[in-house]
Amino acid sequence: MSVHREDIHIDGKPLVIEKHILMTYAERKEAFPSVVQKLEKPEGDDYYPNPRKEKAIGFYRDDNSKILATADFTILSKFQEAELPVPVFLEAGPRAKLYHSPSEINVAIVTTGGLAPGINAVVHAIVKRHCNTYGMSMQGNIWGIRDGFKGLLDIPGNKVVLNDNITGEWLNEGGSQLGNVRYAHKPGLEDLVQKISDNLDSNRIRILYVIGGDGSQEVAHALAEYNERVSVIGVPKTMDNDVLWANPSFGFNTAVGKASHIIDDLHTEAKSTRRIGIIQFFGAESGFVAAFASLANGQVNTALIPEAFAPLSKKALQRYWDDLIEDLRFKVTDRSPEDHALIVVAEGVAKILEAKGFKILGEKVSHEKGNFIDLFQKEISEKVKNSKSEKMSVFTNEPRHNIRSVPPDAFDQIHCELLGSMAVDAALAGFTDCMPSKWLDQYVLVPLELVIGRQKGIDVKGLLWKTLVNSIAQPHPIGE
């Protein structure tokens, strides 16, 4: 079921927020679909006892080990009023009985989509959990598959045999040692799933880990539905933090820290040279990196995220834009005067403005490379003067790749270790079509059905965005 706020779409996908999803289920009197799928054993087959005792691996979880999906009392009350079970997630962690033999099994790991700090750390955690914790023998194989889903179409030609000594060398490196290649299968998803499934079967792969964002998890979901004997486990990966029911996604913390340092450097540049700087970060569908880095840094004068523009009518959008330009003029010319300013932009803003037919200086905005930033730069040059009424120079910088290809910080390193470990625990227990995720400070298993086809966004009526705009004294959209 597609649950989203009306009229807020970015790049063709609904922009949603988890609490709004929960409230919608309650209002429609529908149970929250948090049941995690599990592979079924053929009749007569026994499960394997976990070779690691609770004293060594931690308390075993069972089907009654559940975590509330929200701490919001109002939402919980709505479910109770509707006589529905309160929304929960199954707790992640080790199980007493395992579906797959922990020592003799073929396992494949694929990294897909864009980069995020910590991909190699997740791969290492998965490999280490299989080898060190569950004692995978030489009769079992852990294969890394090069180049994402494209590599899964030819597993023998793209597989790398992994062990924890090999992946341990990757632990503190940025990027992805397995390669992240975006791949569009022209015959379509159904054909891709069938071909990959044939390869999984011919190579006797019984566990597939898909480290990727919401688009990759859509493929993982389809693979899980198609393959009745394979545990398909997703690991939510997005530097943008826009995968639902993951708070945060791994790599986000590192990306925000790196972005904040970049803002520091470029603020020094703007202040020293008496210029206005425009910094564009990744955030194709959501502005989490731009907003968090702006709030963390304290040197930003204007922050633009797609969520702030998405709900606005054309008239309201034009008024908001004019207010932003006037606010920038005031900050540069009248307030100090400081004769410099710094603007942070999430790249998804251009897509929203293009979709709404917005014009800057009479020219329609396009999300094609450089168009929006060029037009924005020209308008600032025309309308914002320094304290001496002189035309100001405007520089631009797009350090987008700089913040996603770096090694993970300590927080993300730990986060990746736990995600990888929980992924293995879930896979060996026979769970499928789900992802381990940190949610409300607990690690849970989230059905992929709840993740695909939608993007998480910032609630512009919520505390985070209001704190930021008040902190930097930025205008609010008219009619909020």
N, C-alpha and C positions, 0 to 999 in steps of 0.2 A: 504494500500500500504506500502510495506517495503522500507524505505528509509534509506540508511546507506553508510558509507564509505567502499570501497572495501577492502576485505582481513583483516578486523579487527573484529575478533569475540573473545569473551571471554566466556568460559563455554557454548558454543553453541549458544550464543545470539550475535547479532550485537552490536558493541559498537558505539554509535552515540552521536552527539552533536547537540543541538537544532538549532543553526544557519546553520549547514550543511543541516539539514532536510529542513528548510525554503528555502534555496538556491536551493535545488534539486527540490522542488515543482515549484519554479519560472522558473528554466531552462527547466522543462518538460511542462511548461505552464499549470499547473494544480492548481486549487484553493486549498488553505489550508483548510482542513476539520475541522473547529472549531465549527460547529453547535452542540448545546447541545440538546439531545433528551428530549421530554416532554410527559408525559402521557396525553392521550386524554380523555376528559369527554364524557360519553354517551350522546347522543342527548337529550336535555331537562334538563340535570342536570346543576345546577348553581355552580359557584365557590364561595368559602367562602371569605368574606372581611377580610383583615388582622385586627385582633382585636387590634393591636398596631398601633397607629398613627405615622406619620413621625416625629413628635416632640419628641416622646419617643424612637423610634427605629432607626431613621436615614432616610435619603432620600430613597424612594422606587426606585429600579432599574427597568428598563424595557428592552425590546428586543433591544433597541437602545443604551443601556448602554454598551459600548464595550471598550476594552483596546487593544492597539497595542501589537502584539505578539513579536515585536522586535523594538529596537531603532536604528538598523543599517540602515543607509541611503542607502547604496549600495543595501542591500537586498530589501528594500522598492522600490527602483528605478527599480529593476529587475521585481518585480510584476507589477509595472505600465507600464513598457516597454512591458510586455507580455499581457497587457490589462486585468489583473486579479485584483480582489479586494485585497486590502492590508490585510495581515494576522492579525486577531484580535481574542481575546477571549471575551466571555460574562462576564461582571462584576458580581462578587458575591455580595450578599447582600439581604435585604428583598424585597419582592414584595407586590404590593397592593392587588392582588388576589391570593388566595391559593387553591390548588387542594384538599388537605386533610383537614379534620376538625382539627383545631389546638388543640382542647380540648378533643376529643374522638377518639382515634386511637391507634392501637397497633404498637409499635416500638421495633426493635431489634438492638442491638449493638454487633458486634463480633470483637475481636482483633486476628490477625493472623500473622504467620511467626515469625521472630526473635524479640527480644526486642529492644526498643529504648527509650531513656529518654523522658518522656512526654505522654506515652500512657494513664495513668490514668487521666492526665490533660485534654486530648481530650475527654475521656469518660465523665468526670465531666462537661465540657463545653457543650456537647450535651444534657446531662440530664438537666442541669441548664437552657439552652435555651428553652427547651420544657416546663419545669415547671414554671420558673420564668417569662420568657418573653412572652410565648404564652399561659400560664395558662392551662396546661393540667389538666383535672379534674380526679376524681377517676374512671370515666368511661373509661379512657384511661390507657394504661400500657406501661411503658418503661422497657424492659427486657435486661439485659446483658446476653449473651450466653457464657457459659464457654467453654474453650478449642477449640476455633476457628471453622473451618468448620466442624470438627468432631462433635462438640456440636450441630451444626445446623441440624444434622441428627436425633437428638432426643431432640427437643426443650423443651418439658415438663420436661425431666430429667436433663436438663442443664441450665435452665433459672434462673436468679436472678432478682427479682423485684427491680428496682432502683428508688431512688429519690435523690434530690440534697443534702439532709442531709447525706445519705450513701456515695455518691461519693465525697462529700466534705471532708470526712475523708481520702480519697485516694490521695487527690490533690498533696501533697508534697512527695509522695512515688515513688520510682523507680519501675521498673518491670511492671507487669500487674496483677491487682486484678482479672481479668476475666480469666487469663491464656492464654499463647501463646503456642499452641501445633502445631508443624508442622505435617501435615496429608496428606498422599498420598493415594488417593482413587483408589484402584487397578482396579476396573471396568472402570475407566476413567472419564474424565471431563463431558461428556454428561450424564452419569449415576449419577454423583454427583449433577449436576445442577437439574436434574429431581427430585431426592430424596429431596434435600433441598427445591426446589420449592413446592413440595407436603406438606412439613412441614410448610412452610411459609403460604400456603393457609389454611391448617387445623387449624392453630393457628391465622388466620385472621390478619397476620402481613402485614402492608401496607407500612412501611418504614424499610429498612435494611441499616445500616451503616457498612461498611467494612473498618476497620482500618488496613492497610497492605501495603506491597510493591508491586512491579510490578507483581509478581506471583499471589498474592492475588487479585489484580485488574483484572487479566485475568479471574478469577472465577467470580468476581463481574460483569464484562462486560457480561459474558455468562448468568448470572442470570438476568441481566437487559433485555437482548434480549428475554429471555424465559418468563418473567413475565410482562404482559401488564398492571397490576394494582398496581404494587409495585414500589415505588421509591427506587432504589439501588444507594446509594451514597458512593463513596470511599473517604477515607482520606489517602493521601500518607504518608506512614511510612517507613522510612529506615534510620538507623543511618549512613549508607554508603553514603547517599546523591545521590544515583544513579537512582532515579525515574525521568523520563523525565518531563519537564515542571513544576518542583517544585524547587524553589531556595530561601532558602534551604528547605529540608525536616525537619520536626520537630525532635528535638533530636540531629541533627548534630552539632549544635553550642556547646551543652553541651558535646558531645563526644569528640570534638576537644579540648575543654578546659581541660577535664579530661586527655586526652592523652598527652597534653602538660605538665601537672603537673607530669605525670608518667615519661616522658622523662627527666624532671629536676632531679627527684629522681635517675633515673638510670644513668644519666650523672655523678652525684656525686659518685655513686657506681663505675663506670668505671674509673673515674679520680683518686679516692682515692686508688683503688686497682691496678692501672696500667694495666687495662684489656681492651679488646674490647667487647662491648655489642651489641647484636642483639635483637631488639624489633620487634615483629610481631603483627600488629593490624589487626582487621577485615577489609575487603575490598575484597570480593570474586571476584567481577567483576570490581571494580574501586578503585582508590587509593586516594580518596578525604580526608579521615581522616588522612592517613599517610602523604600526601603532606601538608595539611593545618597545622597539628600539628608540622611538621618539620619546616615549614616556621615561625610559630608563636613562636616556642621555641628558635631557634638560636643555639642550642648545638649539632645539628645533623651533622655528617660528610658525610653520604651517605644515600640517600632515594631511595627506589626501589618501583615502582608502576607497575601494569600490563600493563597500557597503553603505557609505554615507550618501552616495549618488544614486544607487540603484532604485530606491523607492520614490524618487522625486519626479513630479510632472515636469514637462519642458519649461513651464513658466517658473516653477519653484527652483528648478535647476539653474536657470539663468540668474535669478535673484541671488541664489547661494553663491554662484561663481563670482558675480559682481561684488558681493560682500567679502569674499576671500581676497580678491584683488585689492579692494579698498583697505582691508585689514592689513594686508602686506605693505601697502603704501604708508599707512599710518605707523606701523612698527619701524619701518626703515627711516621715514622722514620726520615724523612728528614726535614720536614717543621719547627718544633718547636725545638727539637723533643718533642712530648707530651707524648708518650708512652701510649696513650689510644685513643679510638674512640667509636663513637656510630652510629649504623646503624638502620634505621627504614625500615621495610618491610611491604607491604600490602600482605595479604595472597593469593591474586589472582595471584601473580607472579609465584607461583609454578605451577599453572594450565597452564599458558602460556608456561613455560619452558618444561613442560611435553608434551604438545601438539606439540611442535616443536622438540621433541626428543633430547633436550639439555642434555649434559653430564657434570658432575662435577667430576673431578678426575677419569674419565673413567666410571662412573656409571650414568645411566640414571636417571634424576630427576623425581620424582613422587610427586603428590599432597597429597599422603597418609600422615597421621599425622606424623609430625616430620622429614620426609625424606629430604625435601629441606633444612630446617634449619640445620640439622645434617651435610649434605654434604657441605653447605656453611661454617659452623663452621670449618670443617676439612680443607677446602681449605685455609681459612684465617690463621689457625694455621700453615700450611705448608709454606705459601708464605709471610706472614707479620711478621717481627721481630721487636723487640724494638730497641732503639738507641744503645744498646750494642750488637746487633745481636743475642739476646736471643729469644727463642720461647716464644710467648705470650699466655696467657690464654684467652679464649673466653667464655663468658657466654651468655645465651639466656634467654629471658623472653617473655611470651605471655599473656599480660594483656588485652586480647581481651574482655572478658566478663565484666571486671572491668569498661569499658567505656560505656557500653550500659545499665547497670542495675541500674544506679544512678538516682536520681531525676533530673528533668529539672532545668536549670538555669533560671534567670529572663527573658532573651530573649525568650527562648523556652516556658516558661510558658505563656507568652503573645501570642506567635505564636499559641500555642495549643488552647488557649481560642478563638482566632479569627477563626481558622480552624473549630473548633467544632460548633461555632455559625453560620458560613457561610454554613456549611453542613446542619444544621437544616433549615435555610432559603431556601436553594435549594430544600430540600426534601419536605417541606410543600407546596412549589410552584408547585410541580409536576415534577420537573426535575429528570432525571434518567440517568444512564450510564455515570456519570461524577464524577469529584472530585473537591472540592475547593482547590485552590493552591495559594501560594504567587509567583507572577511572575512579574518581573520588578517593584518591590516594591508595587504592587497592588494585591488585592485578586480577582481571576478570577475563572471561571468554565471551566475545561478542560475535553473534551470528553475522556473516558477511551480508546477509539480506538487509541488515540495518545500515550498511555502509555505502553500498553502491548507488550510483546515479544521482547523488546529491553532494553538496559541498557545505562544510561548516563555515559559518561566517561570524564576524563580530556583531553583537547586538548594539546598534548605535543608540539605543535608548537605555542601554545598560551602564553599569558602573565603570567599566574599563574605558569606554569611549568618552563618557562624560568627564571622567577624571582627566583624561588627556587634553580634551579641548579646553577645559577650564584651566589646566596647568599652563598651557601655552597661550591662553586667551584667544582662542580661535572661534569664529562665528559658528553658531549652530544653523542647520538648514531651517528656512522659514517654514512654519507649519508643523514642526516637530511636536 
